Every structure is written in C-alpha cells, then in structure tokens.
Amino acid sequence: MKVTLKDVAQKTGLSVTTVSRALNGYNDVALETKQMVEEVATALGYTPNLNARRLKTQRAEALGLILPIESLRISNPFFSDLLNGIVEQSAQYGLELNVTTPLTEDQVERTYLNYIRSNRVDGFILVRVKREDARIQLLQQYNYPFVAFGRTDDKNDFSFIDDDGLKAVHEVINYLVSLGHRRIGCITEPDILSKSHNRLLGYKQGLVDNGLSVDPALIVEGNFRQHSGRLSALKLLDLPNPPTAIVAANDLLALGAMSAVQERGLVVGQDVSVTGYDDIMLAEFANPPLTTLRQPAAEIGAQLCDMLFKQIHGEAVKEKQIMLLPSLIVRQSTGPPPPQSKGL
C-alpha cells in the first residue's frame, strides 16, 4: 500500500499541512521539525506525488544538469562524487534531477533553450565553467535560476562555489621548493576553463614568488584523463633538463604522470615527485600514495543544490558566492629531489 502524507502526519503527530511544508523545504518550518519529518518519511517509505506538487506550485519540481561536451564523463571519480552530492540533496527536497549531454557543441545553447521554454526544470547547476561562458550569459538573459561550480573572467554577478586554485597550487609550489625542487613541471587542463586557468596562474605565481623563472617548456597542456597525463609527463621527462617534480591539474593526470615516471625506470617520490588535485579515492591507494589537494566533492554538490533550491524559492542564502581553499595532503609521491639535481 502506498504511503501518504496522512500516514507521515499520523506518525509524527503533526498536521498534513505542516508535514507537506516540511517536506517541501518551506522556511516557516523549524529545521528540527523538517529533519524529524524527513526521517519519518524515509522510514515509512514515503515518496512524493510530483504531479500533484507541480499542479499546486506551478513549478517543474526538477533541477537541470546539462553536462558540457569536453570529456566530462560520469566515470570521472571527482565528478561522480560531486554528482552524488547533488542527487542526494535534490532527493532530500523531493526534486527530480534531469541530467543530459548535448551531442555537439552547437547543440548546447539549443538544449538550454528547450529546457527553459518548456519549463522542464526550475533551475540549473553549471559545471566546468569556462572563462567566457555563453551558458551563464543565456541564463542571465532569460532571468532563469542557476548556480555554478566555478567563476568566469567577467564580473561574476551570480551564485557560485569555487575552489581557489591559484592559492592552492601556489601552496604546492611552496611545498616542493621547501623540499629542494627547482625544476618543476606542470600538466594543465585546457586553459579555456576557469579552474584550469587559475591553477596554472597559481603554478606560475608560485615559481616567481620563490625566485624561480617560468619555463614554457615545463608546461604541457593535457585534457582530463590518465592517458593524457602519461603522454604529457613523457614529454617533460624527455626534455634535455627534465623536471624533478611534476604538478598536475587533477588526480587522474597525476596518476598518468606517475605511470610515465615508472615507465622510464624512475621512482616516484625519489627521482621525480608528482602532485595532483582533488584527492579522489584512487589517490590514497595509488602506488605510491599521491600527494594532492583535497576538495570535498560530495559536500560541494549538496551545497550547490541547496543554494539553487533556496534561490528558486526566494529564500535567503547566507553566502551567495563561496570560495574554498583545498587542503594539501602530503603522501609518498613527493620527496626531496635526487642529490645530483639540487640547485639546478
């Protein structure tokens, strides 16, 4: 037998109206009451009648996540954790999450327009934000609710969460220099993305602030995957004066770089140090474990969803724009450079 709002109300001792408002996230219901109602509803196996809610609220009761074309795969561990956070939080609000990927770059704008004109979703979560992002311009033009994981090079007058890649990678450079490294290579993601650009700026500024020059030969642009990290690292290792440390823009690139180091018969963390970014689960269990920058992907996803929900419902948000500083996690993939390379 299907569990109804009346069943939840009887179990909690509250009115059907209060239970309904609690499950729909209204801000006139105390947080403790919301949590209690949600726990009871979950225990009873209650599922909301979305069609009834849509008729009542005149909303789609759904959020949209339109994935960009550039190699963003659900198999990417960091994105998987981010998506899990979004899915779990949207479920807490009783919302559907519509996830889709346009087939070509030309179809991106059309896909957003189709969603907007058909009112299929109440708002969007944007990922892989570009330095100049047409999606943001479009949504602002239509005054459609959205939040973004990332900033642009423009005025950024929208709600976002972002990691301070510049400061984070600068900290990695400081750490590597403190170990004695002077030739530090960098494997970047495409510079069109704001996060990639800021991480590269952190690398360059970190070198300069430590009295080291920026050598373009030590910077290789990859994409996002391990294979690209391996190929990029091989280019760096084949230089006449190769780096003693490699800073990668994400953990998958770093894991690929580690395999390249080992392929050359070198020891990661002794002959060549390697660092990553994100602290995906694979990082801790790599051989050797990877030094990296930790981001709480699932928590970021949940917070993005929460910010969008409140924006849609006209509720106040404590912080419209949130900057996070990833923490440096030191493991065995980094160490001092070989004695013969010190001072180069």
Residue pairs with C-beta under 8 A, 6 or more apart in sequence:
2 47
3 41
3 44
3 45
3 46
3 47
4 46
5 16
5 19
5 20
5 23
5 46
6 16
7 44
7 46
8 19
8 23
8 37
8 40
8 41
8 44
8 46
9 15
9 16
9 18
9 19
11 40
11 44
12 19
12 36
12 37
12 40
14 22
14 33
14 37
18 29
18 33
18 37
19 37
19 41
21 28
21 29
22 29
22 33
22 34
22 37
22 38
23 34
23 37
23 38
23 41
23 48
23 94
24 53
24 57
24 93
24 94
25 34
25 93
25 309
25 313
26 313
27 313
27 315
38 92
48 94
50 61
50 94
50 96
53 59
53 61
53 94
54 60
54 61
59 122
59 312
60 96
60 119
60 120
60 121
60 122
61 94
61 95
61 96
61 122
62 95
62 96
62 97
62 98
62 120
62 121
62 122
63 86
63 90
63 95
63 96
63 97
63 98
63 121
63 122
63 123
63 124
63 125
63 305
63 308
63 309
64 97
64 98
64 100
64 115
64 120
64 121
64 123
64 124
64 125
65 83
65 86
65 97
65 98
65 99
65 100
65 124
65 125
65 127
66 99
66 100
66 101
66 102
66 108
66 111
66 112
66 115
66 124
66 135
67 99
67 100
67 101
67 127
68 101
68 108
68 127
68 128
69 101
69 102
69 104
69 105
69 108
70 128
70 190
70 193
70 223
70 224
71 223
71 224
71 225
72 79
72 127
72 128
72 224
73 79
74 80
74 83
76 224
76 252
77 251
77 252
77 278
77 280
77 281
77 282
78 250
78 251
78 278
78 280
78 295
78 297
79 127
79 297
81 280
81 297
81 298
81 301
82 127
82 149
82 297
82 298
82 300
82 301
83 99
83 301
84 298
84 301
85 297
85 298
85 299
85 300
85 301
85 302
85 303
85 304
85 305
86 97
86 125
86 301
86 302
86 304
86 305
87 97
87 301
88 298
88 301
88 302
89 301
89 302
89 303
89 305
89 306
89 309
90 96
90 97
90 305
90 309
93 305
93 309
95 122
95 309
98 115
98 120
98 121
100 111
102 108
102 110
102 111
108 134
108 135
109 134
109 135
109 138
112 124
112 135
112 138
112 139
113 138
114 120
115 121
115 124
116 142
116 144
122 145
122 312
123 144
123 145
123 146
123 147
123 308
123 311
123 312
124 135
124 139
124 144
124 145
124 146
124 147
124 308
125 146
125 147
125 148
125 149
125 304
125 305
125 308
126 133
126 135
126 136
126 146
126 147
126 148
126 149
126 150
127 148
127 149
127 150
128 150
128 193
129 136
129 148
129 149
129 150
129 151
129 152
129 160
129 193
129 194
129 195
130 152
130 192
130 193
130 194
131 152
131 153
131 191
131 192
131 193
131 194
131 197
132 152
132 153
132 154
133 152
136 146
136 148
136 152
136 158
139 146
140 158
145 308
145 311
145 312
146 158
146 159
146 308
147 158
147 159
147 160
147 161
147 304
147 307
147 308
147 311
148 158
148 159
148 160
148 161
149 160
149 161
149 162
149 300
149 304
150 160
150 162
150 193
150 194
150 195
151 160
151 162
151 194
152 194
153 194
153 197
156 321
159 307
159 308
159 311
159 317
159 320
159 321
160 321
160 322
161 300
161 303
161 304
161 307
161 321
161 322
161 324
162 194
162 195
162 322
162 323
162 324
163 195
163 295
163 323
163 324
163 325
163 326
164 198
164 323
164 324
164 325
164 326
165 195
165 198
165 199
165 201
165 202
165 277
166 198
166 199
166 201
166 202
166 205
167 202
167 325
168 199
168 202
168 277
168 293
168 325
168 326
168 328
169 199
169 200
169 202
169 203
169 206
169 247
169 277
169 293
170 202
170 203
170 205
170 206
170 209
171 206
171 293
171 328
172 202
172 206
172 247
172 275
172 293
172 328
173 184
173 202
173 203
173 206
173 207
173 209
173 210
173 247
174 206
174 209
174 210
175 328
175 330
175 334
176 184
176 245
176 247
176 273
176 275
176 334
177 184
177 206
177 210
177 212
179 245
179 273
179 334
179 335
179 336
179 337
180 336
180 337
180 342
181 243
181 244
181 245
181 273
181 336
181 337
182 212
182 244
182 337
182 341
182 342
182 343
182 344
183 218
183 241
183 242
183 243
183 244
183 245
183 341
183 344
184 203
184 207
184 212
184 218
184 243
184 244
184 245
184 246
184 247
185 218
185 219
185 220
185 233
185 236
185 242
185 243
185 245
185 246
185 247
186 200
186 203
186 218
186 219
186 220
186 246
186 247
186 248
186 249
187 220
187 221
187 222
187 228
187 229
187 232
187 233
187 236
187 246
187 247
187 248
187 249
187 253
187 254
187 257
188 196
188 199
188 200
188 203
188 219
188 220
188 221
188 222
188 249
189 195
189 196
189 199
189 221
189 222
189 223
189 224
189 249
189 250
189 253
190 196
190 221
190 223
191 197
191 200
191 221
196 249
199 249
199 277
200 219
200 249
203 219
203 247
204 214
207 213
207 214
208 214
217 239
218 236
218 239
218 243
220 232
220 233
220 235
220 236
221 232
222 228
222 229
222 231
222 232
222 249
222 253
224 250
224 252
224 253
225 252
225 253
225 256
226 252
226 253
226 255
226 256
226 259
227 256
228 253
228 256
229 248
229 252
229 253
229 254
229 255
229 256
229 257
229 259
229 260
230 256
230 257
230 259
230 260
230 263
231 256
231 260
232 253
232 256
232 257
233 246
233 256
233 257
233 258
233 260
233 261
233 274
234 260
234 263
234 264
236 242
236 243
236 246
237 243
237 260
237 261
237 264
237 266
237 272
241 344
242 272
243 272
244 271
244 272
244 273
244 337
244 338
244 341
244 344
245 272
245 273
245 274
245 275
245 334
245 337
246 254
246 257
246 261
246 272
246 273
246 274
246 275
247 275
248 254
248 256
248 257
248 274
248 275
248 276
248 277
249 277
250 276
250 277
250 278
251 276
251 277
251 278
251 279
251 280
251 282
251 283
251 290
251 292
252 276
252 280
253 276
254 274
254 275
254 276
254 277
254 283
254 290
254 292
254 333
255 276
255 282
255 283
255 286
255 290
257 274
258 268
258 274
258 286
258 290
258 333
261 267
261 268
261 271
261 272
261 274
262 268
266 272
268 274
268 288
268 333
269 288
269 332
269 333
269 334
269 335
270 335
270 338
271 338
273 291
273 333
273 334
273 335
273 337
274 290
274 291
274 333
274 334
275 290
275 291
275 292
275 293
275 333
275 334
276 283
276 290
276 291
276 292
276 293
277 292
277 293
277 295
277 326
278 292
278 293
278 294
278 295
278 297
279 292
279 293
279 294
279 295
279 326
279 329
282 290
283 289
283 290
283 292
283 329
283 331
284 290
284 331
286 333
288 331
288 332
288 333
289 331
289 332
289 333
290 331
290 333
291 328
291 329
291 330
291 331
291 332
291 333
291 334
292 328
292 329
292 331
293 326
293 327
293 328
293 329
294 326
294 327
294 328
294 329
295 324
295 326
296 324
300 324
303 322
307 317
307 320
309 315
310 316
310 317
311 317
336 342
